Amino acid sequence: MTGTTYDRQAAEDYRAAREIPRSGLEAWRTAVAAAARLGPGMTLLDVGAGTGAFAAAFHDWYGVEVLAVEPAEAMRALIPVSAAIRALDGRAEALPVEDGCADAAWFGSVLHYLSDLPAVARELRRVLRPGAPVLIRNAFPGRCDRDLRVRFFPETARLVDAYPSVGQVCTAFATAGFQQMSLRSLPQRSAPTLDAFARGLRRDADSKLRALSDEDYARGLARLHAAAAAAPTEPAVSWMDLLVLS
């Protein structure tokens, strides 16, 4: 797993700017429950857990224990550890957990940071119990037009074009015996209004926005502010894919 190097401030900025409020994730709560059938006594592996927002949500929603694997020390330090949530230093290609220990694996917006997907698939085959699903929340090329950033900063779509496609992911994971079970696009409410979303943007905390030129970023902000003024009560809803493999 490669990507941004985080210090404490960068990790805190990421948590403030990028984590989706729990109230905006109801569609994801329902979809994950249907795909994984998680419950008390089960263990979920959160790969690339970041600051632990989903790790905490999964425990609260389903009563599962969570193994939150995150290579960035500053991000890992913000994971809300408890008796049910463990924060582990590790990479997707070499998971620091025992064989057959998990009932599901979750990848939340991390797939495009992984350089060796077949190696990741082999590790998951090792650590997952038979029949356990892999749940991948990610943007995929050609399927990101309803992403809020792409809507207002259309140049970011070029970055998504470089991400692994659904077909490439399925081919890589098939080398370890995984098959595609479902692919759905799901909504997530990032903020109660577009104006609130605009006020919460932190360019330095978002790899897609950082990659834009200053001119492209300024034009995108202008589009966002104009949309917020035209529709002051419109919620800031973005869509992302959930790919399920087993």
KEKE-3310 file (N, C-alpha, C; in steps of 0.2 Angstrom, whole numbers, plus 5000, padded with zeros to 4 digits):
npx = (5004:5003:5006:5000:5010:5007:5007:5003:4994:4990:4983:4973:4967:4962:4953:4943:4939:4936:4930:4914:4899:4891:4877:4875:4877:4868:4863:4874:4876:4864:4867:4879:4876:4867:4876:4886:4881:4884:4887:4887:4901:4907:4921:4928:4939:4947:4954:4967:4962:4962:4958:4949:4935:4925:4928:4924:4910:4906:4907:4898:4886:4885:4890:4902:4919:4933:4947:4958:4968:4981:4994:4999:5006:5002:4988:4984:4985:4974:4963:4949:4952:4948:4941:4935:4940:4954:4969:4981:4997:5001:5001:4991:4996:5003:4996:4995:4989:4981:4979:4963:4955:4945:4928:4924:4930:4935:4937:4940:4939:4952:4958:4964:4977:4984:4997:4999:4988:4985:4993:4987:4975:4978:4983:4971:4963:4970:4968:4954:4939:4931:4921:4919:4915:4923:4922:4922:4923:4924:4929:4927:4934:4925:4913:4910:4903:4893:4900:4903:4914:4919:4907:4908:4921:4927:4939:4944:4940:4949:4959:4953:4951:4963:4963:4961:4950:4934:4934:4947:4950:4942:4948:4961:4958:4952:4963:4965:4954:4942:4926:4915:4901:4892:4888:4886:4880:4880:4872:4879:4878:4887:4887:4874:4870:4875:4882:4887:4895:4904:4910:4917:4927:4944:4957:4971:4969:4963:4967:4963:4959:4970:4978:4974:4976:4978:4970:4960:4955:4950:4940:4931:4927:4920:4909:4903:4900:4890:4881:4877:4871:4860:4853:4849:4845:4848:4855:4872:4875:4884:4890:4896:4904:4900:4908:4907:4915:4918)
npy = (4994:5010:5028:5044:5052:5054:5065:5070:5081:5081:5069:5072:5082:5075:5066:5076:5081:5071:5060:5052:5057:5047:5047:5049:5037:5027:5019:5011:5004:4996:4989:4982:4974:4965:4959:4953:4948:4950:4949:4948:4941:4938:4942:4956:4961:4976:4984:4995:5005:5018:5032:5025:5027:5018:5006:5009:5011:4999:4990:4996:4995:4981:4974:4967:4961:4970:4970:4982:4987:4997:5006:5019:5027:5039:5040:5028:5030:5037:5029:5023:5013:4999:4986:4979:4984:4983:4991:4989:4988:4987:4980:4977:4968:4959:4954:4957:4946:4931:4915:4911:4920:4929:4935:4943:4955:4972:4985:5001:5014:5012:5004:5008:5012:5001:4990:4977:4968:4954:4948:4954:4947:4934:4935:4938:4926:4918:4923:4924:4916:4901:4905:4918:4935:4948:4965:4979:4996:5008:5020:5018:5017:5025:5024:5034:5046:5051:5055:5068:5076:5074:5079:5093:5096:5091:5087:5078:5066:5061:5056:5045:5037:5031:5022:5004:4995:4988:4976:4973:4971:4960:4950:4950:4945:4933:4925:4920:4913:4920:4926:4938:4944:4954:4971:4987:5003:5016:5028:5042:5053:5067:5079:5091:5101:5108:5120:5118:5107:5113:5122:5113:5108:5103:5105:5100:5088:5080:5069:5069:5082:5089:5086:5094:5108:5125:5133:5125:5120:5132:5135:5124:5126:5138:5133:5124:5133:5141:5131:5128:5141:5141:5130:5130:5120:5108:5092:5086:5074:5060:5047:5030:5015:4998:4984:4966:4952:4934)
npz = (5000:4995:4994:5001:5013:5030:5042:5060:5059:5046:5046:5055:5048:5037:5043:5047:5035:5026:5031:5031:5038:5050:5049:5036:5030:5028:5018:5015:5026:5026:5014:5016:5027:5020:5011:5019:5031:5045:5062:5081:5088:5077:5065:5057:5045:5042:5029:5026:5035:5038:5048:5055:5054:5048:5054:5067:5064:5059:5071:5079:5072:5069:5079:5078:5080:5076:5065:5062:5049:5046:5037:5039:5052:5059:5055:5060:5073:5076:5076:5084:5096:5105:5116:5106:5094:5086:5082:5069:5063:5046:5029:5015:5006:5015:5027:5045:5052:5058:5050:5042:5050:5049:5045:5035:5024:5022:5011:5010:5000:4996:4986:4975:4979:4980:4974:4970:4966:4964:4974:4985:4984:4987:5000:5006:5004:5012:5025:5027:5032:5024:5011:5015:5012:5001:5003:4993:4993:4982:4969:4952:4935:4923:4930:4938:4938:4946:4957:4969:4968:4955:4949:4952:4950:4937:4931:4939:4936:4927:4935:4941:4930:4930:4940:4945:4935:4937:4930:4929:4943:4946:4938:4944:4957:4954:4953:4965:4967:4970:4966:4957:4966:4967:4961:4965:4965:4977:4988:4997:5010:5011:5017:5025:5016:5000:5002:5015:5012:5004:5012:5021:5013:5011:5003:5004:5010:5002:4989:4976:4974:4977:4966:4956:4945:4950:4944:4939:4951:4956:4947:4949:4962:4960:4953:4962:4973:4965:4963:4976:4980:4971:4974:4989:4999:4995:4998:5000:4991:4986:4976:4976:4972:4977:4977:4978:4982:4982)
capx = (5000:5007:5001:5001:5013:5003:5009:4997:4990:4987:4978:4967:4963:4959:4947:4938:4937:4935:4925:4907:4895:4887:4870:4875:4879:4862:4862:4880:4874:4860:4870:4884:4872:4864:4881:4890:4877:4888:4884:4891:4905:4911:4927:4929:4945:4946:4961:4968:4957:4963:4957:4944:4927:4921:4929:4919:4903:4904:4906:4892:4881:4884:4892:4908:4926:4936:4954:4959:4975:4983:5001:5001:5006:4998:4981:4982:4984:4967:4958:4946:4953:4944:4942:4932:4943:4961:4973:4987:5002:5002:4999:4986:5000:5006:4992:4997:4984:4981:4975:4956:4953:4940:4922:4923:4936:4932:4942:4936:4943:4960:4960:4969:4983:4987:5001:4999:4981:4985:4996:4982:4970:4981:4983:4964:4962:4973:4965:4947:4936:4928:4915:4918:4915:4927:4918:4926:4920:4929:4927:4930:4934:4919:4907:4911:4900:4889:4904:4902:4920:4918:4902:4910:4928:4927:4945:4946:4938:4955:4963:4949:4953:4970:4962:4959:4943:4930:4936:4954:4950:4939:4953:4966:4955:4950:4969:4965:4948:4937:4921:4911:4895:4887:4891:4880:4882:4876:4873:4882:4877:4893:4885:4867:4869:4881:4886:4891:4900:4910:4914:4921:4932:4951:4961:4977:4967:4960:4972:4960:4959:4977:4981:4971:4979:4975:4964:4954:4952:4946:4933:4927:4924:4915:4903:4900:4896:4885:4875:4874:4867:4854:4849:4852:4843:4850:4860:4878:4875:4889:4888:4902:4902:4901:4909:4907:4918:4918)
capy = (5000:5016:5034:5050:5051:5058:5067:5070:5086:5078:5064:5075:5085:5069:5064:5081:5083:5066:5055:5053:5057:5041:5048:5049:5030:5021:5014:5007:5000:4991:4985:4978:4969:4960:4956:4949:4945:4951:4949:4947:4935:4938:4947:4959:4964:4983:4984:5002:5008:5026:5034:5021:5028:5013:5001:5010:5010:4991:4988:4999:4993:4974:4970:4963:4963:4973:4971:4988:4987:5003:5007:5025:5028:5045:5038:5022:5033:5040:5024:5022:5006:4996:4978:4976:4986:4983:4994:4985:4991:4981:4981:4973:4962:4955:4956:4954:4942:4924:4911:4910:4923:4934:4933:4947:4960:4978:4990:5008:5019:5010:4999:5012:5013:4994:4989:4970:4965:4946:4947:4955:4942:4928:4936:4937:4919:4915:4925:4924:4909:4899:4908:4925:4940:4954:4971:4984:5002:5012:5023:5014:5020:5024:5023:5039:5052:5054:5057:5075:5079:5074:5084:5100:5096:5086:5085:5073:5060:5058:5052:5039:5033:5027:5017:4998:4994:4982:4970:4971:4969:4953:4946:4949:4941:4927:4921:4917:4909:4924:4928:4943:4942:4959:4977:4992:5010:5017:5035:5043:5060:5070:5085:5092:5105:5109:5125:5115:5103:5117:5125:5108:5105:5104:5103:5096:5082:5076:5067:5071:5089:5091:5084:5098:5114:5130:5136:5120:5120:5138:5134:5119:5129:5142:5129:5122:5139:5143:5126:5129:5146:5140:5125:5130:5115:5102:5089:5085:5067:5057:5039:5026:5008:4992:4977:4961:4946:4929)
capz = (5000:4995:4994:5004:5019:5034:5049:5064:5057:5040:5048:5058:5042:5033:5047:5047:5029:5021:5034:5030:5044:5051:5047:5029:5027:5030:5012:5015:5032:5024:5009:5019:5031:5016:5008:5023:5036:5050:5069:5086:5088:5070:5065:5051:5043:5039:5026:5025:5039:5039:5055:5059:5054:5046:5059:5073:5062:5059:5077:5082:5068:5069:5085:5076:5082:5070:5065:5058:5047:5043:5037:5041:5059:5061:5054:5064:5080:5077:5076:5091:5098:5111:5117:5100:5088:5086:5076:5067:5058:5041:5022:5012:5003:5020:5033:5051:5056:5058:5045:5043:5057:5048:5042:5030:5023:5019:5008:5010:4996:4996:4981:4970:4982:4980:4968:4968:4968:4965:4981:4990:4984:4990:5007:5008:5004:5018:5031:5027:5032:5018:5009:5018:5006:5001:5001:4991:4992:4978:4963:4947:4929:4919:4934:4944:4936:4951:4963:4970:4966:4948:4947:4952:4948:4932:4929:4944:4932:4924:4940:4942:4924:4931:4945:4943:4933:4939:4926:4932:4950:4946:4935:4949:4963:4952:4953:4972:4968:4971:4960:4958:4968:4965:4960:4966:4966:4983:4989:5004:5011:5014:5021:5024:5010:4996:5005:5020:5009:5001:5018:5024:5009:5013:4997:5006:5013:4996:4984:4969:4973:4977:4959:4951:4944:4954:4940:4939:4957:4957:4943:4952:4968:4958:4951:4968:4976:4961:4964:4983:4980:4967:4978:4996:5003:4992:5002:4997:4990:4982:4975:4975:4970:4982:4973:4983:4979:4987)
cpx = (5004:5003:5004:5005:5010:5007:5002:4992:4986:4982:4972:4963:4959:4952:4941:4935:4934:4930:4918:4903:4891:4880:4869:4876:4874:4862:4868:4879:4870:4863:4875:4881:4870:4870:4885:4887:4881:4884:4889:4894:4909:4916:4927:4936:4945:4953:4962:4962:4957:4962:4951:4937:4923:4922:4924:4912:4902:4903:4900:4886:4879:4886:4898:4914:4929:4944:4956:4966:4976:4990:5003:5001:5002:4990:4979:4981:4978:4961:4955:4947:4949:4945:4939:4936:4950:4965:4980:4991:5003:5000:4995:4990:5003:5002:4995:4992:4984:4977:4968:4953:4947:4934:4920:4929:4933:4938:4938:4940:4950:4962:4965:4976:4987:4991:5001:4993:4981:4988:4991:4977:4972:4981:4975:4961:4964:4970:4958:4944:4932:4922:4914:4919:4921:4923:4922:4922:4925:4926:4931:4929:4927:4912:4907:4907:4895:4893:4904:4909:4921:4913:4905:4917:4929:4934:4948:4944:4944:4959:4959:4950:4959:4969:4961:4952:4940:4933:4943:4954:4947:4944:4959:4964:4954:4957:4969:4958:4942:4932:4917:4904:4890:4891:4885:4883:4877:4877:4876:4881:4883:4892:4878:4865:4875:4885:4890:4897:4906:4914:4919:4927:4939:4955:4967:4975:4964:4965:4970:4961:4966:4980:4979:4976:4975:4969:4958:4951:4947:4939:4929:4923:4919:4908:4900:4897:4890:4879:4872:4869:4860:4850:4851:4850:4845:4856:4866:4878:4880:4887:4895:4899:4904:4902:4910:4910:4918:4921)
cpy = (5006:5022:5040:5048:5056:5059:5068:5075:5084:5073:5067:5079:5080:5067:5069:5082:5077:5060:5057:5053:5050:5041:5048:5042:5025:5016:5009:5002:4994:4986:4980:4972:4963:4956:4951:4946:4945:4951:4948:4941:4934:4943:4949:4962:4970:4984:4992:5006:5015:5028:5031:5022:5022:5007:5002:5009:5003:4988:4990:4996:4985:4970:4966:4966:4965:4973:4976:4988:4993:5005:5013:5026:5033:5044:5033:5025:5036:5035:5023:5015:5005:4989:4975:4978:4987:4986:4991:4988:4985:4984:4976:4967:4957:4957:4953:4951:4935:4921:4910:4913:4928:4932:4937:4952:4966:4982:4996:5013:5018:5006:5002:5013:5006:4992:4982:4967:4957:4944:4948:4950:4936:4929:4935:4930:4916:4917:4925:4917:4907:4902:4915:4930:4945:4960:4977:4990:5007:5015:5019:5018:5019:5024:5029:5046:5055:5056:5065:5078:5079:5078:5091:5101:5091:5083:5079:5066:5056:5054:5045:5034:5029:5022:5010:4998:4988:4976:4968:4968:4962:4948:4944:4944:4934:4922:4917:4913:4913:4926:4934:4941:4947:4966:4982:4998:5013:5025:5036:5051:5063:5076:5087:5096:5105:5115:5122:5110:5107:5120:5120:5105:5107:5101:5098:5089:5077:5075:5070:5078:5092:5091:5090:5105:5119:5133:5131:5119:5126:5137:5129:5122:5134:5138:5126:5127:5141:5138:5127:5135:5145:5135:5125:5124:5108:5098:5087:5077:5065:5050:5036:5019:5003:4986:4972:4955:4940:4922)
cpz = (5000:4994:4998:5011:5024:5040:5053:5061:5050:5041:5051:5053:5038:5037:5047:5041:5025:5024:5033:5036:5044:5048:5039:5025:5028:5024:5012:5021:5030:5019:5012:5023:5026:5013:5013:5029:5043:5057:5074:5086:5082:5070:5058:5050:5039:5036:5024:5028:5040:5046:5059:5059:5053:5051:5065:5071:5062:5066:5080:5078:5069:5075:5084:5080:5075:5070:5060:5056:5043:5043:5040:5049:5062:5060:5059:5071:5082:5077:5083:5094:5105:5112:5110:5094:5090:5080:5075:5062:5052:5034:5020:5009:5009:5027:5039:5055:5054:5052:5047:5049:5055:5044:5036:5030:5020:5017:5007:5006:4996:4990:4976:4973:4982:4974:4966:4970:4968:4972:4986:4990:4988:4998:5010:5009:5010:5024:5032:5028:5026:5017:5011:5012:5007:4999:4999:4989:4988:4972:4958:4940:4925:4923:4940:4942:4941:4958:4963:4967:4958:4945:4947:4950:4943:4930:4934:4941:4929:4929:4941:4936:4925:4936:4942:4941:4937:4936:4929:4939:4950:4944:4941:4955:4961:4953:4960:4973:4970:4965:4962:4960:4966:4964:4960:4967:4972:4985:4996:5005:5015:5019:5020:5018:5006:4999:5011:5018:5007:5007:5021:5019:5011:5007:4999:5008:5008:4991:4977:4969:4973:4970:4954:4950:4949:4950:4939:4945:4958:4953:4946:4958:4966:4956:4957:4972:4972:4962:4971:4983:4976:4970:4985:5001:5001:4996:4997:4996:4985:4981:4974:4975:4976:4978:4979:4979:4984:4984)
residu = (MET:THR:GLY:THR:THR:TYR:ASP:ARG:GLN:ALA:ALA:GLU:ASP:TYR:ARG:ALA:ALA:ARG:GLU:ILE:PRO:ARG:SER:GLY:LEU:GLU:ALA:TRP:ARG:THR:ALA:VAL:ALA:ALA:ALA:ALA:ARG:LEU:GLY:PRO:GLY:MET:THR:LEU:LEU:ASP:VAL:GLY:ALA:GLY:THR:GLY:ALA:PHE:ALA:ALA:ALA:PHE:HIS:ASP:TRP:TYR:GLY:VAL:GLU:VAL:LEU:ALA:VAL:GLU:PRO:ALA:GLU:ALA:MET:ARG:ALA:LEU:ILE:PRO:VAL:SER:ALA:ALA:ILE:ARG:ALA:LEU:ASP:GLY:ARG:ALA:GLU:ALA:LEU:PRO:VAL:GLU:ASP:GLY:CYS:ALA:ASP:ALA:ALA:TRP:PHE:GLY:SER:VAL:LEU:HIS:TYR:LEU:SER:ASP:LEU:PRO:ALA:VAL:ALA:ARG:GLU:LEU:ARG:ARG:VAL:LEU:ARG:PRO:GLY:ALA:PRO:VAL:LEU:ILE:ARG:ASN:ALA:PHE:PRO:GLY:ARG:CYS:ASP:ARG:ASP:LEU:ARG:VAL:ARG:PHE:PHE:PRO:GLU:THR:ALA:ARG:LEU:VAL:ASP:ALA:TYR:PRO:SER:VAL:GLY:GLN:VAL:CYS:THR:ALA:PHE:ALA:THR:ALA:GLY:PHE:GLN:GLN:MET:SER:LEU:ARG:SER:LEU:PRO:GLN:ARG:SER:ALA:PRO:THR:LEU:ASP:ALA:PHE:ALA:ARG:GLY:LEU:ARG:ARG:ASP:ALA:ASP:SER:LYS:LEU:ARG:ALA:LEU:SER:ASP:GLU:ASP:TYR:ALA:ARG:GLY:LEU:ALA:ARG:LEU:HIS:ALA:ALA:ALA:ALA:ALA:ALA:PRO:THR:GLU:PRO:ALA:VAL:SER:TRP:MET:ASP:LEU:LEU:VAL:LEU:SER)
# end
